[in-house]
Amino acid sequence: MRLSLDTEEKLTITLRFLATGKNFEELHFEYMMGSRTVSAVVKETCTTIWEVFQPLEMKPPSSKAQYVDLTIDYSYSQKKKHVNRICAQTMDRFSQFHLNILEGILMPMMPSNL
């Protein structure tokens, strides 16, 4: 007769998988269960976490102002990625401190359509 896994054990296996990056074969030895069982547990737990927290943490915008705010935030993050890429490619000998200074100088000069 097979024993069912309790919720705490399922969450432990999933968090170990997500935190360490170990594959199912490695986890199957640690928890002494089949690799297919580990795979099913991780998939089930991740799906449950997504279904519970997605509506709470990723609500769709309810007004036009919220859409505009999201657009501005996204545009800023894309510009920041672009500036970081440029700085990393051209200024690899500078320290992180210098990179932050350059980012502060270049961000306001970037066009808004990037």
Residue, then its C-alpha position, 0 to 999 in steps of 0.5 A: m500500500r502506498l502512503s500519500l505525501d502530505t502537503e508539507e513534504k510536497l512543498t519541501i520538495t518543490l522549494r528544494f527543487l526551485a532553490t537548488g536547481k537540482n534535477f528530479e533524479e538527484l531529488h529522488f535519491e534525497y527523498m527516496m521516492g521515484s523521479r516521476t513522483v518528484s516530477a509530479v509533486v513539483k508540477e502539482t505544487c507549482t500549479t497550486i502556488w500559481e493558481v493561489f497567488q496569481p490573482l493576489e499578486m498579479k491583478p490586471p489593471s482596473s483603470k486607464a491610469q493603472y495601465v499608463d503607470l504599468t506602461i511607464d514602469y515597463s518603459y523605464s525597466q526596458k531603458k534600464k536594461h538597455v543602458n546596463r547592456i551598453c555600459a557592460q559592453t563598453m565599460d567592463r573595466f569600471s567597477q559597479f560604482h562607476l556603472n551606477i553613476l553612468e546609469g544615472i547619467l544616461m537614463p534621462m537621456m535615453p529616448s522613451n520609445l526603447 
